[in-house]
Amino acid sequence: MYFNELFTEIKTTRAYWNLVRKATAPKKQTVVGPLKTESGHLVVKDDEKACLMNTYFASVGEKLALHLPPSIMQSLSSDLVTQTKIVPSLSKVNLSEVGVLRQIKHLKSNKATGPDGISPKLLKLASHAVSPHLTSLFRWSIHHGTAYEGWKLARVSPIFKKDDSTDPGNYRPVSILSVPSKLLESEINTAIVNHVMNNNLITPNQWAYRKAHSTELLLIHLKENGGSLLMTASQSLSLL
């Protein structure tokens, strides 16, 4: 009976693979063991491991930027200089209390709580009471072009990938932000996507990060249309 109930809840691909992982994968170890510094020294204390992980994760972006070929940076700069097309800008983001309330109602109660301790379940229970105040905070943030300092904080968990567990490079960071900040992010994302789509500011070759334009559908599209679209495929994949 239990498994019948589980399978009746499977309505999406994601739900299917979640069920497969629960049924086949052993419970993963969540405790991070000793970590090795660049000098080869092992650190075992929790605070030392946290500092080592933080230092490594914070340096990844800077190291990647240093390895970018100069030609790419020059190309990006020249494209910005030579661009002559007048592009309509998104000058205003309209937020309504009804929209914010709808976003709160769509929150998943079982999602993790951010550093501020405000859980999705609490927000949903008090949705009608907090939505006017959150709307005011969001409008203030958009008007001033800044986010509250507390919304920039995240609880970062290092997730082990594979190979040597003492190497910080074999972990990936998972950041848990505050729920209100993700609500604001969702509102801004909706406004930007609508602006881009309504003004035809996106190339038809852009398949990733578009609704109903997954990379899987791109592969199906290419397979059905044959080799005549190889050039289109290369342009599309370059945007992923």
C-alpha positions as MATLAB code, in Angstrom:
seq = 'MYFNELFTEIKTTRAYWNLVRKATAPKKQTVVGPLKTESGHLVVKDDEKACLMNTYFASVGEKLALHLPPSIMQSLSSDLVTQTKIVPSLSKVNLSEVGVLRQIKHLKSNKATGPDGISPKLLKLASHAVSPHLTSLFRWSIHHGTAYEGWKLARVSPIFKKDDSTDPGNYRPVSILSVPSKLLESEINTAIVNHVMNNNLITPNQWAYRKAHSTELLLIHLKENGGSLLMTASQSLSLL';
ca = [
       0.000    0.000    0.000;
       2.843    2.369    0.886;
       4.611    1.889   -2.454;
       1.337    2.279   -4.345;
       0.868    5.668   -2.712;
       4.432    6.657   -3.605;
       4.022    5.752   -7.262;
       0.703    7.591   -7.571;
       2.535   10.775   -6.530;
       5.062   10.477   -9.376;
       3.932   13.094  -11.870;
       7.260   14.586  -13.043;
      10.673   13.327  -14.112;
      12.248   14.920  -11.065;
       9.859   13.130   -8.730;
      10.647    9.829  -10.454;
      14.407   10.158   -9.979;
      13.953   11.267   -6.374;
      12.050    8.047   -5.753;
      14.778    5.996   -7.473;
      17.473    7.595   -5.320;
      15.521    6.924   -2.149;
      15.051    3.285   -3.114;
      18.557    2.477   -4.363;
      21.104    4.930   -2.964;
      22.519    4.428    0.529;
      22.342    7.279    2.975;
      25.239    9.615    2.276;
      27.692   10.685    4.947;
      27.092   14.353    5.700;
      29.979   14.910    8.126;
      33.068   16.409    6.494;
      36.211   14.579    7.545;
      39.779   15.890    7.773;
      40.757   18.304    5.010;
      44.147   18.936    3.471;
      45.590   22.437    3.116;
      47.724   23.543    0.154;
      50.831   22.736    2.198;
      49.589   19.196    2.787;
      48.674   19.696    6.449;
      45.491   18.003    7.674;
      42.963   20.038    9.651;
      40.455   18.195   11.841;
      38.759   20.875   13.951;
      35.344   22.026   12.733;
      36.187   25.743   12.785;
      39.419   25.158   10.868;
      37.635   23.041    8.257;
      34.945   25.704    7.875;
      37.571   28.430    7.341;
      39.455   26.275    4.845;
      36.297   25.564    2.845;
      35.250   29.219    2.938;
      38.645   30.356    1.674;
      38.598   27.818   -1.147;
      35.028   28.558   -2.298;
      35.682   32.324   -2.214;
      38.766   31.963   -4.419;
      37.238   29.788   -7.163;
      35.750   32.676   -9.169;
      38.932   34.742   -9.061;
      41.065   31.811  -10.199;
      38.725   31.059  -13.108;
      38.809   34.704  -14.208;
      42.609   34.656  -14.297;
      42.557   31.719  -16.729;
      40.243   33.396  -19.238;
      42.063   34.022  -22.546;
      42.667   37.758  -23.169;
      40.967   37.439  -26.557;
      37.635   36.660  -24.880;
      37.765   39.754  -22.682;
      38.787   41.940  -25.655;
      35.946   40.508  -27.737;
      33.403   41.267  -25.029;
      34.690   44.827  -24.694;
      34.613   45.452  -28.450;
      31.077   44.079  -28.729;
      29.893   46.553  -26.126;
      31.615   49.452  -27.889;
      30.382   48.604  -31.395;
      26.814   47.831  -30.381;
      24.559   50.430  -32.024;
      21.143   48.842  -31.701;
      18.828   50.726  -29.367;
      17.602   48.227  -26.789;
      14.608   49.077  -24.590;
      15.579   49.055  -20.947;
      13.647   47.766  -17.986;
      13.186   51.029  -16.127;
      10.576   49.927  -13.621;
       9.576   46.742  -11.844;
       5.965   46.760  -10.752;
       5.344   44.834   -7.554;
       1.895   44.159   -6.206;
       0.865   42.795   -2.850;
      -1.266   40.216   -4.663;
       1.776   38.991   -6.583;
       3.909   38.713   -3.447;
       1.090   36.883   -1.671;
       0.876   34.454   -4.589;
       4.620   33.813   -4.390;
       4.324   33.034   -0.666;
       1.423   30.658   -1.267;
       3.536   28.740   -3.808;
       6.408   28.189   -1.367;
       7.233   24.598   -0.513;
       6.925   24.145    3.237;
       9.657   21.507    3.411;
      12.371   23.746    1.963;
      15.376   24.619    4.132;
      15.425   27.724    6.315;
      18.023   30.424    5.680;
      20.300   32.254    8.154;
      17.450   34.525    9.303;
      15.509   31.564   10.727;
      12.321   32.446    8.810;
      10.935   29.177    7.473;
       8.709   28.841    4.395;
       6.063   27.179    6.557;
       5.934   30.198    8.885;
       5.618   32.598    5.953;
       2.774   30.579    4.467;
       0.919   30.465    7.779;
       1.250   34.238    8.201;
       1.045   35.087    4.492;
      -1.798   37.613    4.684;
      -0.179   39.406    7.631;
       3.362   39.623    6.223;
       2.691   40.154    2.494;
       2.030   43.940    2.807;
       5.258   44.455    4.752;
       7.315   42.271    2.433;
       5.931   44.165   -0.541;
       7.069   47.451    1.023;
      10.522   46.021    1.711;
      10.813   44.712   -1.845;
       9.772   48.066   -3.336;
      12.303   49.887   -1.161;
      15.043   47.466   -2.218;
      14.228   47.858   -5.929;
      13.939   51.650   -5.707;
      17.354   51.978   -4.031;
      18.989   49.280   -6.137;
      20.278   47.350   -3.165;
      19.425   44.377   -1.005;
      19.440   44.168    2.765;
      22.710   42.905    4.203;
      20.945   40.015    5.910;
      19.619   38.840    2.552;
      23.150   38.575    1.210;
      24.117   35.977    3.804;
      23.825   32.247    3.198;
      24.386   29.006    5.044;
      26.886   27.139    2.881;
      27.111   23.357    3.073;
      30.019   21.568    1.347;
      28.743   18.516   -0.563;
      31.296   15.830   -1.390;
      31.449   14.880   -5.083;
      34.028   12.129   -5.618;
      37.689   11.043   -5.354;
      39.821   12.259   -2.421;
      37.609   13.446    0.456;
      40.499   15.422    1.994;
      40.749   17.711   -1.054;
      38.521   20.831   -0.698;
      38.335   20.943   -4.505;
      36.234   17.783   -4.470;
      33.373   19.516   -2.684;
      30.716   21.783   -4.147;
      29.004   24.528   -2.119;
      25.254   24.530   -1.622;
      24.060   27.937   -0.390;
      20.836   28.300    1.581;
      19.572   31.895    1.321;
      16.817   33.512    3.327;
      13.338   32.838    1.987;
      12.341   36.545    1.632;
      15.416   37.188   -0.515;
      14.411   34.319   -2.830;
      10.904   35.768   -3.097;
      12.379   39.090   -4.218;
      14.692   37.271   -6.642;
      11.715   35.462   -8.147;
       9.806   38.722   -8.658;
      12.819   40.364  -10.346;
      13.392   37.293  -12.513;
       9.760   37.327  -13.685;
      10.003   41.008  -14.602;
      13.254   40.514  -16.553;
      11.997   37.445  -18.432;
       8.754   39.210  -19.387;
      10.701   42.267  -20.566;
      13.070   40.181  -22.687;
      10.303   38.098  -24.242;
       7.887   40.974  -24.874;
      10.577   43.015  -26.634;
      12.064   40.109  -28.629;
      15.476   40.587  -27.058;
      16.430   36.922  -27.131;
      17.731   34.905  -30.040;
      15.638   31.927  -31.220;
      18.823   29.843  -30.904;
      18.763   30.248  -27.131;
      17.348   27.020  -25.718;
      18.748   26.746  -22.218;
      17.166   28.738  -19.368;
      13.962   29.319  -21.312;
      10.540   27.952  -20.501;
       9.692   24.953  -22.704;
      13.178   25.166  -24.288;
      15.240   22.557  -22.457;
      18.468   21.121  -23.827;
      16.683   17.761  -24.195;
      14.140   19.365  -26.535;
      16.995   20.954  -28.456;
      18.523   17.530  -29.109;
      15.154   16.188  -30.266;
      14.734   19.215  -32.523;
      18.155   18.666  -34.098;
      17.547   14.958  -34.582;
      14.246   15.557  -36.351;
      15.590   18.279  -38.647;
      18.828   16.525  -39.632;
      22.201   17.927  -40.634;
      20.878   21.161  -42.163;
      20.746   22.681  -38.680;
      24.315   21.937  -37.606;
      25.214   25.607  -37.745;
      22.185   26.500  -35.632;
      23.169   23.785  -33.162;
      26.666   25.188  -32.727;
      25.259   28.658  -32.137;
      22.750   27.346  -29.614;
      25.229   25.257  -27.668;
      27.612   28.193  -27.475;
      24.992   29.971  -25.408;
      24.647   27.215  -22.780;
];
